[in-house]
Each structure stands twice: as structure tokens, then as C-alpha cells.
Amino acid sequence: VSTAKTIADLLNAYKDFGVESDDLGIPESGNGIPDILDEARVGIDWMLKMQDPETGGVYHKVTCLVFPETVKPDEETDELVLAPISYAATGDFAAIMAKASLIYQDIDSDFSKKALEAADKAWAYMEENGTMDGYRNPEEIVTGEYPDENTLDEKYWAAAELYLAGEKDKEDFINQFLVDVKEGFGWADVGLYANYDLAEADELEVQDYCARALLDQADEKLAQSKKTGYYLGFGSNFAWGSNMTVANDGMLFYMASKLREGDEELDILAKHQLDYLLGTNAMGYSFVTGYGEFFPENPHHRPSQVAGEAMPGMLVGGPDKNLDDPYAIAVLTEESPAMSYVDNAQSYSTNEVTIYWNSPLIYLLAAVY
């Protein structure tokens, strides 16, 4: 589910801002395909491996039974296991594969067809297993759970992307459930991804509703941003991964501006979110490793910890007023919410990195690239 959010952000960055560069220094650079799409394919190809070929369902994650030690990736030898198939992962998978089938259509037609076929197979699984059960770790697995008890938004997102890929029979499902889905740009609440894409579908009766749902959320956050010193849409509610919320809000503001045909106030507000992440914040910190005068040097990131040096270009989680790890509790109990951050590898709730925090940052950077 976290990879699906990541790929959605990369594909939207490509679609919205025309990121065509093929010389960004990745192994695939120079192959005639935009590097951002090469990078997205890494996640998409892995997701394809996670689909059960018999049922079409998608395994929630692949994991060790417990978190690995701090060792080099090639020295980590614990057995990997497949977690059970989940409805959430299957819905996200169907959405991403349908979206990818369109974006890669003129780049790799064989892959485009393969992706759409996989999406259809995942949709069939959801239709045949209509309980929409959420995911919980089996007793023997103690790694990050990524639970989700409400999976209607995942199926809604899948229906939206399949509709846009040409399967017009999904319109009935969209019409039936669009008012009930959880709206967001996270790994759990994904309804805004569907609404944003549907808002650009001129032939849909619900187009205006989908646009309004996104614009209403942007306007609510716009009003809140005017009450804070750093233009944040969530006030002082700094929770685990607050920097992802900042970046997600920046995406929301840019998307809302596009729907309003260039709302300058929203564009400026979106840029403020990037400014915050790069140093215009209460800490005076760039939260991206390797960039700025002050930046995290000790992220909770095993390859960096083993190397003794932070890999550059990673967005850390940022302030977390809830102090969700023992180190944060030990050193941050007297700090204000906006200052509840510590650059220490032990503080996983403030200094961890994830691909799905980096992906909305990439979207914001693409907007100003």
C-alpha cells in the first residue's frame, strides 16, 4: 500500500508537470524514457510480483518476521515471508496498474497491456471477495503493519482508474460510493487520488462533485494556513510523519490550483510547503538529508547507519508531538509540537525515512523544476 502511494505521486508529477528529463543520473538515464517513469517502473514491476497469479489478490507486504539488525542489505539473511493477501493492497494495485496502463501506453505497449490485465484480475478478486476486510499482521509478524479497516476508498480508486483506462462499466460503482470514501493522499486514505483524476474526466456526471471535494479540502487547509507562522494546513497537529502531511498538502494545493485554472494564492501556498521542508520552519532545518546548511545527519535508515553517513536526498519524518518512540520521550518532553524533532537514528518516529514521504516531495520539486 505504501508503494502504491509512492507510484501515484511519481506518475502525477510526470503527468502534471511534464517531467521528461532522461539525464538525472539513474542507471536507466539515456534510454529515451523519462527517468521518473523508469524509477516508477521499479515499484510497479515489484508490485506485479506481489499479485497471486491464481486468484488475482495482492499480498499486503513481503517482510522478515521481525525488524532486521542494522547491517548492510547484502548481509541481511533473515528469511523473507509473504504476508496474507489484503483487500487494501489489491485495490491499490488495481488503481496503479490501470493508471500505469495509460501513462506507459505510448512508451511500452506490451507493458501497458500487461498492467491493465493485472488490474482487471485484481478487480475480479475484489468482486469475488466482497467482505472488504482490512489487514492485520498475523501473530508471527511484528514488522510495520500498515493496517486499514476501511477499504472502500481503495476499491473506489481502482474503479476510477479502470474507468479512465476505458472500462466505462465502473461508472455505476463510482456513482454509488463517491460520497462515502475516505479522502486523502496517504497509504490508508486514498480517495483524493481518485477524485483528482475523475475531476478531469469531462464526460462524467460526477466530475464537478469530485473537483469540489478536492477544492473544499484545499480551501479548508488554506484558511488554517493563515493562522500559523509557517502556512501549514494542520495547525500545530504535528503527528508521526508530519513532513509527509506538509508535502501532501503541497500536492493538494497545486492540484486545486490546476482545477481552478491557475489560482495564484494556492500556488504560493503550495510553494510555502516546500519552503517549510527545506528550512523555513521552527527548527531552521532542511528536513532533506544533504541539502541546506542544517540537515539530518543521523536518520533512522539502516544503510546510512551502517555506512556512518546519511544518504543524500531523503525526507525525514519531522516533528511528532506524540513522541512515539523511547528516544523522543527521553529528550523532547519539554519541547513545543513544532520543535518535537531530534536528529538521532534511535528516534524512528521523527527521523525515519520512507519512499512515500519522498514521493510527494518529488511532486513539489517537479512543480518548480
C-alpha positions in Angstrom: 0.0 0.0 0.0 2.9 2.4 0.7 4.4 1.6 -2.7 1.1 2.4 -4.4 1.0 5.9 -2.9 4.6 6.4 -4.0 3.9 5.4 -7.6 0.8 7.6 -7.7 2.8 10.6 -6.7 5.5 9.9 -9.3 3.0 9.4 -12.1 1.1 12.5 -11.2 4.3 14.5 -11.1 5.0 13.3 -14.6 1.5 14.0 -15.8 1.0 17.4 -14.2 4.4 18.9 -14.8 5.8 17.1 -17.8 8.9 15.8 -16.1 10.6 14.5 -19.3 14.3 14.6 -18.1 16.3 11.5 -19.1 19.6 12.6 -17.6 19.0 12.6 -13.8 21.8 10.1 -13.2 20.0 6.9 -12.5 21.1 3.6 -14.2 18.4 3.9 -16.8 19.3 7.5 -17.8 19.7 8.0 -21.5 17.4 5.2 -22.6 14.9 7.5 -24.2 12.3 7.2 -21.4 11.8 9.9 -18.7 13.8 8.9 -15.7 10.8 9.5 -13.4 8.9 6.8 -15.3 12.0 4.5 -15.1 12.0 5.0 -11.4 8.3 4.4 -11.1 8.7 1.1 -13.1 10.9 -0.3 -10.3 8.0 -0.1 -7.9 5.4 -1.2 -10.5 7.4 -4.2 -11.5 7.8 -5.2 -7.9 4.0 -4.8 -7.3 3.3 -7.1 -10.2 5.4 -9.8 -8.4 3.1 -9.4 -5.4 -0.1 -10.5 -7.2 -1.2 -14.1 -6.7 -1.4 -15.5 -10.2 -4.2 -17.8 -9.3 -6.7 -15.5 -7.5 -5.6 -12.0 -8.6 -5.4 -10.9 -5.0 -2.3 -9.0 -3.9 -0.1 -9.8 -0.9 0.0 -7.0 1.6 3.8 -6.9 2.0 6.9 -9.0 2.0 8.8 -8.9 5.2 11.1 -10.6 7.8 9.2 -11.8 10.8 10.9 -9.2 12.9 12.9 -6.0 12.1 16.4 -6.8 10.8 19.5 -5.8 12.6 21.5 -2.8 11.5 23.6 -4.5 8.8 24.3 -3.9 5.1 21.5 -5.0 2.8 23.6 -7.8 1.3 24.5 -9.1 4.7 20.9 -9.3 6.0 20.0 -13.0 5.9 16.7 -13.4 7.7 14.1 -15.2 5.8 11.5 -13.2 3.9 7.9 -14.2 4.1 4.7 -13.1 2.3 2.1 -11.5 4.4 -1.5 -12.5 3.6 -3.4 -11.1 0.6 -5.3 -7.9 1.6 -8.2 -6.1 0.1 -6.4 -2.8 0.6 -3.3 -3.9 -1.3 -5.5 -5.4 -4.1 -7.5 -2.2 -4.6 -4.4 0.0 -4.6 -2.7 -2.4 -7.0 -5.7 -2.3 -9.4 -5.6 1.5 -9.4 -1.9 1.8 -10.0 -1.9 -0.8 -12.8 -4.8 0.9 -14.6 -3.2 4.3 -14.3 0.1 2.9 -15.5 -1.5 1.3 -18.5 -2.5 4.7 -19.7 0.8 6.6 -19.0 3.0 3.9 -20.5 0.7 3.2 -23.5 3.0 5.0 -26.0 6.2 4.1 -24.2 5.8 0.3 -23.8 2.6 -1.0 -25.3 3.2 -4.6 -24.1 3.7 -3.5 -20.6 0.6 -1.3 -20.8 -1.5 -4.3 -21.8 0.1 -6.4 -19.0 -0.7 -3.8 -16.4 -4.3 -3.5 -17.4 -4.8 -7.2 -17.4 -3.3 -7.4 -13.9 -5.7 -4.6 -12.8 -8.7 -6.4 -14.2 -7.6 -9.6 -12.4 -7.3 -7.7 -9.1 -10.7 -6.1 -9.7 -12.2 -9.6 -10.2 -10.7 -10.7 -6.9 -12.4 -7.8 -5.1 -15.7 -8.6 -6.7 -15.5 -12.2 -5.7 -14.3 -11.4 -2.1 -16.8 -8.7 -1.2 -16.1 -8.5 2.6 -13.6 -5.7 2.2 -11.7 -6.9 5.2 -8.9 -4.8 6.5 -5.4 -6.0 7.2 -3.8 -7.1 10.5 -0.4 -8.7 10.9 -0.5 -12.5 11.6 0.7 -13.2 15.1 4.2 -14.2 14.0 4.9 -11.0 12.1 5.8 -7.9 14.2 7.1 -5.5 11.5 5.2 -2.4 10.4 1.6 -3.4 10.0 0.1 -0.7 7.7 -3.4 -1.6 8.9 -6.6 -0.3 7.2 -10.1 -1.2 8.4 -11.9 0.9 5.8 -11.1 -0.3 2.2 -14.0 1.2 0.3 -11.7 4.1 -0.8 -9.2 1.6 -2.3 -11.9 -0.1 -4.4 -13.2 3.4 -5.4 -9.8 4.4 -6.5 -9.5 1.2 -8.5 -12.9 1.8 -10.2 -11.9 5.4 -11.0 -8.6 4.4 -12.7 -10.2 1.5 -14.6 -12.9 3.8 -15.8 -10.3 6.2 -17.1 -8.5 3.4 -18.7 -11.6 2.7 -20.8 -13.8 0.4 -18.7 -16.9 2.5 -18.6 -18.9 -0.1 -16.7 -17.1 1.1 -13.5 -19.1 4.3 -13.6 -22.0 2.7 -11.6 -19.7 1.8 -8.7 -18.2 5.3 -8.8 -21.7 7.0 -8.7 -22.8 4.7 -5.9 -19.9 5.2 -3.4 -18.2 8.5 -4.2 -19.7 10.3 -1.2 -18.7 7.5 1.3 -15.0 7.2 0.6 -12.2 8.4 2.9 -10.4 11.3 1.2 -6.7 11.6 1.4 -3.2 11.2 -0.2 -1.9 8.6 2.2 -1.3 4.9 2.2 -4.6 4.3 4.1 -6.9 7.0 2.8 -6.6 7.3 -1.0 -9.9 8.8 -2.1 -8.3 12.1 -3.3 -6.2 10.3 -5.9 -9.4 9.1 -7.4 -11.3 12.4 -7.2 -8.4 14.3 -8.7 -8.3 12.1 -11.8 -12.0 12.0 -12.1 -12.3 15.7 -11.8 -10.5 15.9 -15.2 -13.0 13.4 -16.9 -15.3 15.8 -18.8 -17.8 13.1 -19.7 -18.6 12.1 -16.1 -21.7 13.4 -14.4 -19.8 13.3 -11.1 -16.9 15.4 -12.4 -18.0 18.6 -10.6 -18.6 16.7 -7.3 -15.0 15.2 -7.4 -13.5 18.6 -8.2 -15.5 20.2 -5.3 -14.4 17.5 -2.9 -10.7 18.3 -3.6 -11.3 22.1 -3.7 -13.2 22.1 -0.4 -10.4 20.3 1.4 -7.8 22.7 -0.1 -9.9 25.8 0.9 -10.2 24.4 4.5 -6.5 24.0 4.7 -5.9 27.4 3.1 -8.0 29.0 5.9 -6.0 27.1 8.5 -2.7 28.1 6.9 -3.3 31.8 7.5 -3.4 31.1 11.3 0.1 29.7 11.5 3.5 31.2 11.1 4.6 28.7 8.5 1.5 28.4 6.4 0.7 24.9 7.5 -2.7 23.4 6.8 -2.8 21.4 10.0 -2.0 24.0 12.7 0.0 22.5 15.5 -1.1 18.9 15.0 2.4 17.6 14.3 1.9 13.8 14.2 4.2 10.9 13.1 5.3 11.7 9.5 4.2 15.4 9.8 6.5 16.2 6.9 4.5 13.8 4.7 1.4 15.8 5.6 3.2 19.0 4.7 4.2 17.6 1.3 0.8 16.0 0.7 -0.8 19.4 1.4 1.5 21.0 -1.1 0.3 18.5 -3.7 -3.3 19.2 -2.8 -2.8 23.0 -3.3 -1.1 22.5 -6.7 -3.9 20.2 -7.8 -6.6 22.6 -6.6 -4.9 25.4 -8.4 -4.9 23.4 -11.7 -8.6 22.7 -11.2 -9.2 26.5 -10.8 -7.0 27.2 -13.8 -4.1 28.8 -12.0 -5.2 30.0 -8.6 -2.2 32.1 -7.7 -2.9 32.1 -3.9 -2.9 28.3 -4.0 0.3 28.1 -6.0 2.0 30.4 -3.5 0.7 28.3 -0.6 2.0 25.1 -2.3 5.4 26.7 -2.6 5.3 27.5 1.1 5.0 23.8 1.9 8.3 23.2 0.0 9.9 26.1 1.7 8.9 24.6 5.1 10.5 21.2 4.2 13.7 22.9 3.1 14.3 25.1 6.1 11.6 27.7 6.7 10.4 26.1 9.8 10.6 26.4 13.6 13.8 24.2 13.6 15.6 26.2 10.9 16.3 22.8 9.5 16.2 21.4 6.0 14.5 18.1 6.5 16.1 16.6 3.4 19.4 14.9 4.1 22.4 16.5 2.4 20.7 19.7 1.4 20.8 23.1 3.2 23.1 24.5 5.9 21.5 22.3 8.6 20.0 18.9 7.7 19.6 15.5 9.3 22.9 13.6 9.6 21.7 10.6 11.6 18.4 9.3 10.1 16.7 6.1 11.1 17.8 4.4 7.9 19.8 1.2 8.2 22.0 1.6 5.0 23.0 5.1 6.2 23.6 3.9 9.8 25.9 1.1 8.5 27.8 3.5 6.2 28.2 6.0 9.0 26.9 8.7 6.7 23.4 9.8 5.6 22.5 9.0 2.1 21.5 12.4 0.5 18.1 13.3 -0.8 15.9 11.6 1.9 13.0 13.4 3.6 12.8 12.5 7.3 9.5 12.3 9.2 9.8 15.6 11.1 8.2 16.9 14.4 5.9 14.5 16.2 4.2 16.0 19.3 3.1 12.5 20.3 6.7 11.3 21.0 6.1 7.8 19.6 9.5 6.3 20.4 11.5 6.0 23.6 14.3 8.3 22.5 11.9 11.1 21.6 10.2 10.7 25.0 13.6 10.9 26.7 14.7 14.2 25.1 11.7 16.0 23.7 9.1 16.1 26.6 9.6 19.8 27.2 9.5 20.9 23.5 6.6 22.5 21.7 4.9 20.5 19.0 6.7 22.3 16.2 10.1 21.6 17.9 9.4 17.9 18.7 12.1 16.6 16.4 15.6 15.1 17.1 18.3 14.2 14.6 19.1 10.8 16.1 18.9 7.3 14.5 17.1 6.0 17.5 14.2 8.3 17.0 12.2 6.4 14.4 9.1 8.5 14.9 10.8 11.8 14.0 13.9 10.8 12.0 12.8 7.8 9.9 12.7 8.0 6.1 10.2 6.3 3.7 9.7 6.3 -0.1 6.1 7.6 0.4 7.4 10.7 2.2 9.9 11.4 -0.6 7.3 10.9 -3.4 5.1 14.0 -2.6 8.4 16.0 -2.1 9.3 14.9 -5.7 5.9 16.2 -6.9 6.6 19.6 -5.2 10.0 19.8 -6.7 8.7 18.9 -10.1 6.3 21.9 -9.9 9.2 24.3 -9.6 11.8 22.3 -11.7 
